[in-house]
Amino acid sequence: MTQRLSLRHYLMIGTAMIALTAIILLWMGRNPICTCGTVKLWVSEVNSSDNSQHISDWYSLSHIIHGFLFYGLLWLVARSKPVGFRLLLAIVVEAAWEIFENTDMVINRYREATIALGYTGDSVLNSVCDILFMVIGFFFASRAPLWLTVLIAIVFELLAGYVIRDNLTLNVLMLVYPLDAIKAWQGGL
């Protein structure tokens, strides 16, 4: 006989996974918070040393979209599993990305292929908050109608694309297959 865990238990396990991610990032030498010594709720300037160092920035929208995408994908392939279990899988993937994103290999790739010339990686605070933004997106997608989730994802992509000339789509494209025309357009900001 298998016993299903309650959502509270899944959240406790998820919290432990996020804490473990923070420990791994600290072990990798990531700064706990911005080296400026302050913690800001929002940083709007992308081309600054504060970007990816505080609680939220324009890239937080991408992490919310990650949650939308993870919920949708896991609904398609594992809908028989409890939503809490699917959330844990999403946290594993997002946490793995946060760890991988903060390796020298990916940091250097960002510097070479994107407009993030001075990118030094995320602070641990920013990485943890990125995972939490994914969780918010996951829960939103689990409750909202599909059309609303898709609409919000499109609005977030268009808004970030307009304001900072970058978004989840462009970020993935430029990491996988950088295009000089897009890099030039992004650099014109």
VOSE-542709 format. One record per residue: residue number from 1; residue in three letters; x, y, z of N, C-alpha, C in turn. Coordinates in Angstrom, 3 decimals. Layout:
! VOSE-542709
+-----+-----+----------+----------+----------+----------+----------+----------+----------+----------+----------+
:   i :  aa :     n_xx :     n_yy :     n_zz :    ca_xx :    ca_yy :    ca_zz :     c_xx :     c_yy :     c_zz :
+-----+-----+----------+----------+----------+----------+----------+----------+----------+----------+----------+
: NUM : ALA :        X :        Y :        Z :        X :        Y :        Z :        X :        Y :        Z :
...
+-----+-----+----------+----------+----------+----------+----------+----------+----------+----------+----------+
//
This chain:
! VOSE-542709
+-----+-----+----------+----------+----------+----------+----------+----------+----------+----------+----------+
:   i :  aa :     n_xx :     n_yy :     n_zz :    ca_xx :    ca_yy :    ca_zz :     c_xx :     c_yy :     c_zz :
+-----+-----+----------+----------+----------+----------+----------+----------+----------+----------+----------+
:   1 : MET :    0.849 :   -1.182 :    0.000 :    0.000 :    0.000 :    0.000 :    0.890 :    1.239 :    0.000 :
:   2 : THR :    0.657 :    2.133 :   -0.957 :    1.447 :    3.359 :   -1.013 :    0.657 :    4.503 :   -0.411 :
:   3 : GLN :    1.351 :    5.308 :    0.304 :    0.713 :    6.458 :    0.936 :    1.116 :    7.708 :    0.180 :
:   4 : ARG :    0.154 :    8.515 :   -0.181 :    0.441 :    9.764 :   -0.882 :    0.840 :   10.831 :    0.127 :
:   5 : LEU :    1.858 :   11.551 :   -0.227 :    2.293 :   12.659 :    0.623 :    1.343 :   13.826 :    0.454 :
:   6 : SER :    1.220 :   14.636 :    1.467 :    0.401 :   15.842 :    1.361 :    1.223 :   16.924 :    0.658 :
:   7 : LEU :    0.544 :   17.934 :    0.158 :    1.230 :   19.043 :   -0.499 :    2.234 :   19.675 :    0.460 :
:   8 : ARG :    1.889 :   19.725 :    1.729 :    2.798 :   20.292 :    2.738 :    4.107 :   19.505 :    2.782 :
:   9 : HIS :    4.022 :   18.183 :    2.691 :    5.233 :   17.358 :    2.690 :    6.068 :   17.604 :    1.435 :
:  10 : TYR :    5.394 :   17.715 :    0.292 :    6.120 :   18.019 :   -0.942 :    6.808 :   19.378 :   -0.834 :
:  11 : LEU :    6.131 :   20.350 :   -0.243 :    6.736 :   21.685 :   -0.085 :    7.935 :   21.629 :    0.859 :
:  12 : MET :    7.854 :   20.814 :    1.890 :    8.993 :   20.677 :    2.807 :   10.176 :   20.040 :    2.087 :
:  13 : ILE :    9.925 :   19.019 :    1.285 :   11.001 :   18.384 :    0.516 :   11.568 :   19.379 :   -0.495 :
:  14 : GLY :   10.686 :   20.129 :   -1.156 :   11.126 :   21.141 :   -2.116 :   11.989 :   22.207 :   -1.455 :
:  15 : THR :   11.593 :   22.624 :   -0.263 :   12.382 :   23.615 :    0.478 :   13.771 :   23.067 :    0.793 :
:  16 : ALA :   13.835 :   21.810 :    1.191 :   15.138 :   21.179 :    1.473 :   15.981 :   21.110 :    0.199 :
:  17 : MET :   15.337 :   20.823 :   -0.937 :   16.078 :   20.770 :   -2.208 :   16.637 :   22.145 :   -2.576 :
:  18 : ILE :   15.861 :   23.180 :   -2.333 :   16.324 :   24.539 :   -2.640 :   17.462 :   24.920 :   -1.699 :
:  19 : ALA :   17.346 :   24.538 :   -0.420 :   18.435 :   24.802 :    0.533 :   19.712 :   24.067 :    0.117 :
:  20 : LEU :   19.572 :   22.829 :   -0.345 :   20.730 :   22.071 :   -0.824 :   21.362 :   22.757 :   -2.032 :
:  21 : THR :   20.534 :   23.292 :   -2.909 :   21.053 :   24.037 :   -4.064 :   21.871 :   25.231 :   -3.598 :
:  22 : ALA :   21.361 :   25.954 :   -2.603 :   22.093 :   27.115 :   -2.067 :   23.435 :   26.676 :   -1.490 :
:  23 : ILE :   23.441 :   25.559 :   -0.789 :   24.694 :   25.040 :   -0.207 :   25.685 :   24.689 :   -1.312 :
:  24 : ILE :   25.212 :   24.039 :   -2.360 :   26.087 :   23.676 :   -3.479 :   26.659 :   24.941 :   -4.132 :
:  25 : LEU :   25.806 :   25.947 :   -4.345 :   26.275 :   27.198 :   -4.964 :   27.312 :   27.895 :   -4.087 :
:  26 : LEU :   27.097 :   27.890 :   -2.768 :   28.094 :   28.466 :   -1.861 :   29.393 :   27.672 :   -1.936 :
:  27 : TRP :   29.298 :   26.342 :   -1.973 :   30.472 :   25.494 :   -2.092 :   31.224 :   25.774 :   -3.396 :
:  28 : MET :   30.473 :   26.135 :   -4.466 :   31.092 :   26.468 :   -5.753 :   31.783 :   27.834 :   -5.724 :
:  29 : GLY :   31.590 :   28.584 :   -4.638 :   32.232 :   29.885 :   -4.523 :   31.350 :   31.061 :   -4.921 :
:  30 : ARG :   30.052 :   30.812 :   -5.136 :   29.142 :   31.900 :   -5.481 :   28.963 :   32.812 :   -4.271 :
:  31 : ASN :   28.788 :   34.094 :   -4.529 :   28.550 :   35.050 :   -3.453 :   27.142 :   34.852 :   -2.892 :
:  32 : PRO :   27.002 :   34.894 :   -1.566 :   25.665 :   34.716 :   -0.984 :   24.690 :   35.813 :   -1.448 :
:  33 : ILE :   25.165 :   37.050 :   -1.416 :   24.371 :   38.196 :   -1.877 :   25.279 :   39.062 :   -2.751 :
:  34 : CYS :   24.730 :   40.112 :   -3.261 :   25.510 :   41.043 :   -4.073 :   26.747 :   41.507 :   -3.295 :
:  35 : THR :   27.871 :   41.601 :   -3.984 :   29.093 :   42.063 :   -3.323 :   28.985 :   43.523 :   -2.905 :
:  36 : CYS :   27.933 :   44.208 :   -3.371 :   27.708 :   45.597 :   -2.944 :   27.258 :   45.652 :   -1.487 :
:  37 : GLY :   26.856 :   44.493 :   -0.927 :   26.492 :   44.428 :    0.483 :   25.040 :   44.735 :    0.782 :
:  38 : THR :   24.242 :   45.002 :   -0.237 :   22.826 :   45.287 :   -0.011 :   21.970 :   44.228 :   -0.700 :
:  39 : VAL :   20.717 :   44.191 :   -0.327 :   19.742 :   43.308 :   -0.957 :   18.605 :   44.190 :   -1.465 :
:  40 : LYS :   18.382 :   44.136 :   -2.758 :   17.310 :   44.918 :   -3.383 :   16.200 :   43.984 :   -3.831 :
:  41 : LEU :   14.970 :   44.476 :   -3.738 :   13.825 :   43.702 :   -4.197 :   13.813 :   43.597 :   -5.713 :
:  42 : TRP :   14.156 :   44.678 :   -6.404 :   14.073 :   44.725 :   -7.869 :   15.257 :   45.502 :   -8.434 :
:  43 : VAL :   15.843 :   44.981 :   -9.488 :   16.893 :   45.676 :  -10.232 :   16.420 :   45.755 :  -11.672 :
:  44 : SER :   16.279 :   46.975 :  -12.173 :   15.767 :   47.128 :  -13.540 :   16.879 :   47.279 :  -14.569 :
:  45 : GLU :   18.070 :   47.646 :  -14.145 :   19.188 :   47.863 :  -15.070 :   19.867 :   46.530 :  -15.378 :
:  46 : VAL :   19.794 :   46.118 :  -16.646 :   20.363 :   44.838 :  -17.054 :   21.881 :   44.916 :  -17.163 :
:  47 : ASN :   22.384 :   46.003 :  -17.688 :   23.831 :   46.156 :  -17.886 :   24.475 :   46.790 :  -16.665 :
:  48 : SER :   24.286 :   46.157 :  -15.526 :   24.902 :   46.658 :  -14.305 :   25.387 :   45.483 :  -13.480 :
:  49 : SER :   26.278 :   45.767 :  -12.553 :   26.806 :   44.700 :  -11.698 :   25.748 :   44.192 :  -10.720 :
:  50 : ASP :   24.618 :   44.905 :  -10.608 :   23.529 :   44.469 :   -9.735 :   22.649 :   43.401 :  -10.378 :
:  51 : ASN :   22.689 :   43.293 :  -11.706 :   21.826 :   42.329 :  -12.388 :   22.196 :   40.899 :  -11.978 :
:  52 : SER :   21.203 :   40.090 :  -11.711 :   21.360 :   38.694 :  -11.283 :   22.019 :   38.573 :   -9.908 :
:  53 : GLN :   21.936 :   39.618 :   -9.108 :   22.539 :   39.606 :   -7.780 :   21.529 :   39.791 :   -6.659 :
:  54 : HIS :   20.342 :   40.239 :   -6.991 :   19.339 :   40.577 :   -5.977 :   18.123 :   39.667 :   -6.102 :
:  55 : ILE :   17.028 :   40.030 :   -5.460 :   15.842 :   39.177 :   -5.408 :   15.204 :   39.002 :   -6.781 :
:  56 : SER :   15.016 :   40.090 :   -7.506 :   14.352 :   39.971 :   -8.812 :   14.913 :   40.991 :   -9.794 :
:  57 : ASP :   14.759 :   40.642 :  -11.073 :   15.187 :   41.490 :  -12.180 :   14.351 :   41.091 :  -13.387 :
:  58 : TRP :   14.684 :   41.607 :  -14.533 :   13.892 :   41.295 :  -15.724 :   13.901 :   39.808 :  -16.053 :
:  59 : TYR :   14.952 :   39.106 :  -15.680 :   15.031 :   37.679 :  -15.973 :   14.138 :   36.838 :  -15.062 :
:  60 : SER :   13.602 :   37.441 :  -14.010 :   12.640 :   36.731 :  -13.154 :   11.408 :   36.322 :  -13.959 :
:  61 : LEU :   11.055 :   37.131 :  -14.967 :    9.924 :   36.772 :  -15.826 :   10.183 :   35.445 :  -16.532 :
:  62 : SER :   11.414 :   35.228 :  -16.966 :   11.772 :   33.965 :  -17.627 :   11.599 :   32.781 :  -16.686 :
:  63 : HIS :   11.919 :   32.976 :  -15.428 :   11.806 :   31.876 :  -14.476 :   10.340 :   31.557 :  -14.175 :
:  64 : ILE :    9.490 :   32.561 :  -14.190 :    8.057 :   32.301 :  -14.060 :    7.588 :   31.478 :  -15.259 :
:  65 : ILE :    8.061 :   31.834 :  -16.443 :    7.706 :   31.073 :  -17.646 :    8.250 :   29.646 :  -17.557 :
:  66 : HIS :    9.435 :   29.466 :  -16.965 :    9.932 :   28.097 :  -16.733 :    8.876 :   27.301 :  -15.972 :
:  67 : GLY :    8.309 :   27.902 :  -14.939 :    7.272 :   27.222 :  -14.152 :    6.072 :   26.853 :  -15.003 :
:  68 : PHE :    5.646 :   27.780 :  -15.876 :    4.537 :   27.477 :  -16.788 :    4.886 :   26.260 :  -17.647 :
:  69 : LEU :    6.096 :   26.295 :  -18.223 :    6.519 :   25.234 :  -19.137 :    6.674 :   23.891 :  -18.416 :
:  70 : PHE :    7.272 :   23.917 :  -17.229 :    7.440 :   22.673 :  -16.478 :    6.087 :   22.084 :  -16.096 :
:  71 : TYR :    5.166 :   22.948 :  -15.658 :    3.845 :   22.433 :  -15.310 :    3.198 :   21.781 :  -16.530 :
:  72 : GLY :    3.237 :   22.467 :  -17.667 :    2.615 :   21.932 :  -18.877 :    3.251 :   20.630 :  -19.331 :
:  73 : LEU :    4.561 :   20.590 :  -19.365 :    5.260 :   19.378 :  -19.795 :    4.977 :   18.211 :  -18.855 :
:  74 : LEU :    5.052 :   18.471 :  -17.558 :    4.824 :   17.398 :  -16.596 :    3.357 :   16.978 :  -16.547 :
:  75 : TRP :    2.457 :   17.884 :  -16.865 :    1.053 :   17.506 :  -16.985 :    0.884 :   16.541 :  -18.158 :
:  76 : LEU :    1.612 :   16.814 :  -19.234 :    1.512 :   15.938 :  -20.411 :    2.095 :   14.551 :  -20.161 :
:  77 : VAL :    3.249 :   14.472 :  -19.493 :    3.945 :   13.186 :  -19.378 :    3.739 :   12.483 :  -18.039 :
:  78 : ALA :    3.247 :   13.192 :  -17.024 :    3.127 :   12.572 :  -15.701 :    1.868 :   13.029 :  -14.967 :
:  79 : ARG :    0.787 :   13.233 :  -15.707 :   -0.412 :   13.776 :  -15.061 :   -0.999 :   12.840 :  -14.019 :
:  80 : SER :   -0.654 :   11.560 :  -14.057 :   -1.166 :   10.626 :  -13.047 :   -0.447 :   10.800 :  -11.707 :
:  81 : LYS :    0.668 :   11.490 :  -11.721 :    1.424 :   11.731 :  -10.486 :    0.834 :   12.955 :   -9.766 :
:  82 : PRO :    0.949 :   12.978 :   -8.454 :    0.439 :   14.143 :   -7.710 :    1.166 :   15.431 :   -8.129 :
:  83 : VAL :    0.462 :   16.536 :   -8.040 :    1.056 :   17.815 :   -8.448 :    2.293 :   18.125 :   -7.605 :
:  84 : GLY :    2.304 :   17.717 :   -6.350 :    3.472 :   17.942 :   -5.502 :    4.698 :   17.200 :   -6.011 :
:  85 : PHE :    4.500 :   15.985 :   -6.482 :    5.598 :   15.214 :   -7.060 :    6.114 :   15.892 :   -8.321 :
:  86 : ARG :    5.196 :   16.361 :   -9.156 :    5.592 :   17.065 :  -10.383 :    6.339 :   18.349 :  -10.044 :
:  87 : LEU :    5.916 :   19.025 :   -8.981 :    6.627 :   20.232 :   -8.547 :    8.058 :   19.883 :   -8.143 :
:  88 : LEU :    8.245 :   18.781 :   -7.434 :    9.608 :   18.380 :   -7.048 :   10.472 :   18.129 :   -8.273 :
:  89 : LEU :    9.915 :   17.500 :   -9.291 :   10.667 :   17.296 :  -10.528 :   11.052 :   18.633 :  -11.157 :
:  90 : ALA :   10.123 :   19.576 :  -11.152 :   10.408 :   20.903 :  -11.709 :   11.502 :   21.603 :  -10.906 :
:  91 : ILE :   11.463 :   21.462 :   -9.590 :   12.496 :   22.077 :   -8.749 :   13.857 :   21.449 :   -9.050 :
:  92 : VAL :   13.895 :   20.149 :   -9.235 :   15.161 :   19.472 :   -9.561 :   15.743 :   20.049 :  -10.846 :
:  93 : VAL :   14.904 :   20.183 :  -11.875 :   15.395 :   20.696 :  -13.160 :   15.850 :   22.146 :  -13.018 :
:  94 : GLU :   15.044 :   22.972 :  -12.359 :   15.403 :   24.393 :  -12.203 :   16.664 :   24.543 :  -11.352 :
:  95 : ALA :   16.771 :   23.763 :  -10.290 :   17.960 :   23.828 :   -9.431 :   19.200 :   23.373 :  -10.203 :
:  96 : ALA :   19.052 :   22.317 :  -10.978 :   20.179 :   21.848 :  -11.792 :   20.615 :   22.935 :  -12.763 :
:  97 : TRP :   19.643 :   23.640 :  -13.363 :   19.992 :   24.734 :  -14.267 :   20.731 :   25.832 :  -13.515 :
:  98 : GLU :   20.250 :   26.202 :  -12.340 :   20.905 :   27.266 :  -11.569 :   22.350 :   26.885 :  -11.234 :
:  99 : ILE :   22.582 :   25.636 :  -10.918 :   23.954 :   25.189 :  -10.631 :   24.787 :   25.226 :  -11.910 :
: 100 : PHE :   24.258 :   24.657 :  -12.981 :   24.973 :   24.616 :  -14.260 :   25.225 :   26.028 :  -14.799 :
: 101 : GLU :   24.223 :   26.903 :  -14.661 :   24.343 :   28.282 :  -15.152 :   25.486 :   29.029 :  -14.475 :
: 102 : ASN :   25.832 :   28.620 :  -13.287 :   26.873 :   29.308 :  -12.527 :   28.227 :   28.614 :  -12.589 :
: 103 : THR :   28.399 :   27.751 :  -13.585 :   29.719 :   27.171 :  -13.838 :   30.493 :   28.124 :  -14.738 :
: 104 : ASP :   31.807 :   28.036 :  -14.669 :   32.641 :   28.891 :  -15.519 :   32.309 :   28.710 :  -16.992 :
: 105 : MET :   32.010 :   27.479 :  -17.397 :   31.710 :   27.212 :  -18.800 :   30.505 :   28.033 :  -19.283 :
: 106 : VAL :   29.423 :   28.042 :  -18.518 :   28.215 :   28.762 :  -18.946 :   28.404 :   30.263 :  -18.783 :
: 107 : ILE :   29.036 :   30.683 :  -17.709 :   29.291 :   32.119 :  -17.524 :   30.099 :   32.653 :  -18.706 :
: 108 : ASN :   31.139 :   31.930 :  -19.096 :   31.948 :   32.354 :  -20.246 :   31.148 :   32.328 :  -21.538 :
: 109 : ARG :   30.263 :   31.357 :  -21.679 :   29.411 :   31.281 :  -22.873 :   28.497 :   32.501 :  -22.946 :
: 110 : TYR :   27.917 :   32.883 :  -21.818 :   27.088 :   34.098 :  -21.786 :   27.906 :   35.308 :  -22.242 :
: 111 : ARG :   29.125 :   35.408 :  -21.740 :   29.971 :   36.552 :  -22.102 :   30.312 :   36.562 :  -23.591 :
: 112 : GLU :   30.563 :   35.394 :  -24.161 :   30.957 :   35.299 :  -25.570 :   29.785 :   35.470 :  -26.525 :
: 113 : ALA :   28.657 :   34.859 :  -26.219 :   27.576 :   34.725 :  -27.187 :   26.433 :   35.698 :  -26.997 :
: 114 : THR :   26.369 :   36.375 :  -25.862 :   25.236 :   37.256 :  -25.604 :   25.733 :   38.661 :  -25.288 :
: 115 : ILE :   24.773 :   39.515 :  -24.934 :   25.133 :   40.894 :  -24.584 :   25.643 :   41.012 :  -23.150 :
: 116 : ALA :   25.683 :   39.909 :  -22.419 :   26.070 :   39.918 :  -21.010 :   27.591 :   39.905 :  -20.862 :
: 117 : LEU :   28.241 :   40.940 :  -21.378 :   29.706 :   40.974 :  -21.399 :   30.326 :   40.929 :  -20.016 :
: 118 : GLY :   29.725 :   41.608 :  -19.046 :   30.292 :   41.650 :  -17.703 :   29.669 :   40.654 :  -16.746 :
: 119 : TYR :   28.920 :   39.695 :  -17.266 :   28.218 :   38.732 :  -16.423 :   29.217 :   37.904 :  -15.621 :
: 120 : THR :   28.996 :   37.809 :  -14.318 :   29.878 :   37.052 :  -13.437 :   29.163 :   35.893 :  -12.755 :
: 121 : GLY :   27.938 :   35.642 :  -13.140 :   27.135 :   34.604 :  -12.497 :   26.172 :   35.217 :  -11.507 :
: 122 : ASP :   25.302 :   34.380 :  -10.989 :   24.272 :   34.835 :  -10.055 :   24.767 :   34.754 :   -8.621 :
: 123 : SER :   24.201 :   35.606 :   -7.777 :   24.410 :   35.414 :   -6.345 :   23.541 :   34.234 :   -5.919 :
: 124 : VAL :   23.834 :   33.662 :   -4.772 :   23.023 :   32.555 :   -4.259 :   21.602 :   33.049 :   -4.012 :
: 125 : LEU :   21.463 :   34.252 :   -3.478 :   20.136 :   34.824 :   -3.260 :   19.347 :   34.864 :   -4.562 :
: 126 : ASN :   19.955 :   35.335 :   -5.635 :   19.265 :   35.422 :   -6.918 :   18.897 :   34.038 :   -7.440 :
: 127 : SER :   19.797 :   33.083 :   -7.322 :   19.500 :   31.722 :   -7.789 :   18.332 :   31.115 :   -7.018 :
: 128 : VAL :   18.340 :   31.274 :   -5.702 :   17.232 :   30.754 :   -4.888 :   15.930 :   31.437 :   -5.286 :
: 129 : CYS :   15.968 :   32.742 :   -5.477 :   14.756 :   33.462 :   -5.868 :   14.303 :   33.065 :   -7.268 :
: 130 : ASP :   15.252 :   32.783 :   -8.162 :   14.883 :   32.290 :   -9.497 :   14.103 :   30.981 :   -9.384 :
: 131 : ILE :   14.538 :   30.091 :   -8.509 :   13.816 :   28.832 :   -8.303 :   12.428 :   29.121 :   -7.739 :
: 132 : LEU :   12.351 :   30.057 :   -6.801 :   11.046 :   30.401 :   -6.220 :   10.121 :   31.030 :   -7.250 :
: 133 : PHE :   10.663 :   31.834 :   -8.177 :    9.826 :   32.384 :   -9.253 :    9.308 :   31.263 :  -10.149 :
: 134 : MET :   10.129 :   30.235 :  -10.386 :    9.665 :   29.084 :  -11.149 :    8.509 :   28.408 :  -10.410 :
: 135 : VAL :    8.646 :   28.255 :   -9.098 :    7.585 :   27.638 :   -8.295 :    6.296 :   28.448 :   -8.411 :
: 136 : ILE :    6.413 :   29.761 :   -8.362 :    5.230 :   30.628 :   -8.524 :    4.580 :   30.376 :   -9.887 :
: 137 : GLY :    5.398 :   30.326 :  -10.931 :    4.865 :   30.061 :  -12.262 :    4.205 :   28.699 :  -12.346 :
: 138 : PHE :    4.810 :   27.697 :  -11.723 :    4.261 :   26.339 :  -11.714 :    2.885 :   26.334 :  -11.056 :
: 139 : PHE :    2.792 :   26.953 :   -9.865 :    1.506 :   26.975 :   -9.163 :    0.467 :   27.790 :   -9.923 :
: 140 : PHE :    0.883 :   28.889 :  -10.522 :   -0.059 :   29.683 :  -11.306 :   -0.624 :   28.836 :  -12.448 :
: 141 : ALA :    0.260 :   28.159 :  -13.178 :   -0.173 :   27.342 :  -14.310 :   -1.075 :   26.196 :  -13.853 :
: 142 : SER :   -0.863 :   25.713 :  -12.638 :   -1.692 :   24.609 :  -12.139 :   -3.108 :   25.069 :  -11.799 :
: 143 : ARG :   -3.291 :   26.351 :  -11.623 :   -4.593 :   26.887 :  -11.208 :   -5.311 :   27.682 :  -12.303 :
: 144 : ALA :   -4.554 :   28.289 :  -13.180 :   -5.126 :   29.204 :  -14.176 :   -5.544 :   28.447 :  -15.432 :
: 145 : PRO :   -6.463 :   29.017 :  -16.172 :   -6.796 :   28.409 :  -17.468 :   -5.584 :   28.464 :  -18.400 :
: 146 : LEU :   -5.476 :   27.493 :  -19.275 :   -4.344 :   27.412 :  -20.195 :   -4.204 :   28.684 :  -21.022 :
: 147 : TRP :   -5.315 :   29.220 :  -21.513 :   -5.249 :   30.407 :  -22.364 :   -4.628 :   31.583 :  -21.613 :
: 148 : LEU :   -4.925 :   31.713 :  -20.310 :   -4.375 :   32.818 :  -19.529 :   -2.880 :   32.623 :  -19.295 :
: 149 : THR :   -2.470 :   31.393 :  -19.011 :   -1.046 :   31.103 :  -18.818 :   -0.263 :   31.409 :  -20.083 :
: 150 : VAL :   -0.782 :   30.982 :  -21.234 :   -0.114 :   31.251 :  -22.509 :   -0.072 :   32.750 :  -22.776 :
: 151 : LEU :   -1.170 :   33.443 :  -22.537 :   -1.213 :   34.892 :  -22.750 :   -0.176 :   35.614 :  -21.884 :
: 152 : ILE :   -0.092 :   35.245 :  -20.623 :    0.876 :   35.891 :  -19.727 :    2.308 :   35.588 :  -20.178 :
: 153 : ALA :    2.576 :   34.367 :  -20.597 :    3.921 :   34.028 :  -21.092 :    4.272 :   34.895 :  -22.300 :
: 154 : ILE :    3.339 :   35.067 :  -23.213 :    3.580 :   35.900 :  -24.398 :    3.808 :   37.348 :  -23.995 :
: 155 : VAL :    2.985 :   37.852 :  -23.080 :    3.151 :   39.241 :  -22.618 :    4.511 :   39.417 :  -21.946 :
: 156 : PHE :    4.911 :   38.475 :  -21.087 :    6.213 :   38.558 :  -20.425 :    7.346 :   38.567 :  -21.450 :
: 157 : GLU :    7.266 :   37.695 :  -22.458 :    8.307 :   37.626 :  -23.489 :    8.368 :   38.935 :  -24.280 :
: 158 : LEU :    7.211 :   39.448 :  -24.682 :    7.183 :   40.693 :  -25.448 :    7.658 :   41.878 :  -24.607 :
: 159 : LEU :    7.227 :   41.935 :  -23.360 :    7.628 :   43.030 :  -22.470 :    9.139 :   43.035 :  -22.257 :
: 160 : ALA :    9.700 :   41.884 :  -21.894 :   11.149 :   41.812 :  -21.677 :   11.894 :   42.095 :  -22.982 :
: 161 : GLY :   11.405 :   41.558 :  -24.081 :   12.035 :   41.813 :  -25.380 :   12.044 :   43.291 :  -25.719 :
: 162 : TYR :   10.962 :   43.970 :  -25.418 :   10.859 :   45.405 :  -25.707 :   11.745 :   46.230 :  -24.768 :
: 163 : VAL :   11.673 :   45.934 :  -23.483 :   12.367 :   46.765 :  -22.490 :   13.871 :   46.498 :  -22.461 :
: 164 : ILE :   14.286 :   45.216 :  -22.459 :   15.712 :   44.913 :  -22.297 :   16.327 :   44.212 :  -23.505 :
: 165 : ARG :   15.522 :   44.035 :  -24.563 :   15.992 :   43.355 :  -25.778 :   16.519 :   41.957 :  -25.482 :
: 166 : ASP :   15.912 :   41.311 :  -24.517 :   16.254 :   39.942 :  -24.181 :   15.027 :   39.319 :  -23.518 :
: 167 : ASN :   14.917 :   38.020 :  -23.628 :   13.851 :   37.271 :  -22.986 :   14.241 :   35.801 :  -23.012 :
: 168 : LEU :   13.363 :   34.934 :  -22.569 :   13.691 :   33.520 :  -22.511 :   14.013 :   32.963 :  -23.896 :
: 169 : THR :   13.203 :   33.295 :  -24.875 :   13.416 :   32.788 :  -26.233 :   14.767 :   33.226 :  -26.780 :
: 170 : LEU :   15.070 :   34.518 :  -26.680 :   16.340 :   35.028 :  -27.195 :   17.525 :   34.483 :  -26.396 :
: 171 : ASN :   17.341 :   34.342 :  -25.096 :   18.405 :   33.831 :  -24.245 :   18.791 :   32.417 :  -24.654 :
: 172 : VAL :   17.795 :   31.560 :  -24.851 :   18.072 :   30.176 :  -25.266 :   18.707 :   30.162 :  -26.651 :
: 173 : LEU :   18.137 :   30.931 :  -27.572 :   18.673 :   30.985 :  -28.931 :   20.139 :   31.416 :  -28.931 :
: 174 : MET :   20.450 :   32.466 :  -28.191 :   21.809 :   32.998 :  -28.198 :   22.805 :   32.078 :  -27.480 :
: 175 : LEU :   22.333 :   31.278 :  -26.544 :   23.236 :   30.308 :  -25.911 :   23.496 :   29.118 :  -26.824 :
: 176 : VAL :   22.464 :   28.689 :  -27.545 :   22.577 :   27.496 :  -28.379 :   23.133 :   27.810 :  -29.763 :
: 177 : TYR :   22.618 :   28.875 :  -30.379 :   22.995 :   29.211 :  -31.759 :   23.060 :   30.735 :  -31.900 :
: 178 : PRO :   24.144 :   31.341 :  -31.425 :   24.239 :   32.800 :  -31.427 :   24.191 :   33.375 :  -32.848 :
: 179 : LEU :   23.449 :   34.434 :  -32.998 :   23.341 :   35.140 :  -34.272 :   23.876 :   36.554 :  -34.101 :
: 180 : ASP :   24.801 :   36.939 :  -34.971 :   25.403 :   38.266 :  -34.879 :   24.366 :   39.374 :  -34.990 :
: 181 : ALA :   23.357 :   39.192 :  -35.831 :   22.334 :   40.223 :  -36.007 :   21.569 :   40.470 :  -34.712 :
: 182 : ILE :   21.240 :   39.396 :  -34.003 :   20.519 :   39.560 :  -32.724 :   21.436 :   40.186 :  -31.683 :
: 183 : LYS :   22.688 :   39.744 :  -31.646 :   23.643 :   40.325 :  -30.682 :   23.817 :   41.822 :  -30.940 :
: 184 : ALA :   23.907 :   42.227 :  -32.209 :   24.040 :   43.643 :  -32.552 :   22.791 :   44.409 :  -32.135 :
: 185 : TRP :   21.612 :   43.830 :  -32.395 :   20.350 :   44.488 :  -32.003 :   20.276 :   44.639 :  -30.487 :
: 186 : GLN :   20.638 :   43.570 :  -29.762 :   20.607 :   43.627 :  -28.308 :   21.605 :   44.640 :  -27.778 :
: 187 : GLY :   22.753 :   44.756 :  -28.401 :   23.784 :   45.687 :  -27.960 :   23.447 :   47.137 :  -28.233 :
: 188 : GLY :   22.426 :   47.386 :  -29.038 :   22.024 :   48.755 :  -29.360 :   21.199 :   49.422 :  -28.293 :
: 189 : LEU :   20.937 :   48.726 :  -27.191 :   20.100 :   49.264 :  -26.116 :   20.824 :   50.381 :  -25.391 :
+-----+-----+----------+----------+----------+----------+----------+----------+----------+----------+----------+
//
